[in-house]
Amino acid sequence: MNIKINSVHFNIDKKLEDFITEKVTKLGQFSDDILGAEVHLTLEKSNTVNYDSKITKIKLLIPGADLFAEKKGGTFESTTDSVVSALKVQLQKKKEKEK
């Protein structure tokens, strides 16, 4: 699976990149149709002192119908976990519809 990670206005470190790649790769066990994934990481500035919201968006490239999920939270690790869980549910629903 080809995984493309984009970070907006900041540089991603190797540890976070490896974490995201591992989580997204695991989605392959729920569908053989996944061609790739596009991951977008964004820092959203907040009016609250010392608080930046981390936004993770993942688009799974699947023939016929791409799947998409987006979450906002305190860390990229937690938002990535949430997005992967949401995509797992979408993949399971898609698989049930195909039966």
SULVENMO-V546509 format. One line per field, one symbol per residue. ss: DSSP state (H for helix, E for strand, - for the rest). psi: psi as a letter, one per 30 degrees, with the letter a starting at -180 (. if undefined). A space follows every 50 residues. Layout:
ss=???
psi=???
This chain:
ss=-EEEEEEE-----HHHHHHHHHHHHHHHH----EEEEEEEEEEEE----- -EEEEEEEEEEE----EEEEEEE--HHHHHHHHHHHHHHHHHHHHHHH-
psi=kjkkkkkjglkkleeeeeeeeeeeefffffkffjeakkkkkkkkklfkkh jkkkkkkkjkjkkejkkklklkafleeeeeeeeeeeeeeeeeeeeeef.
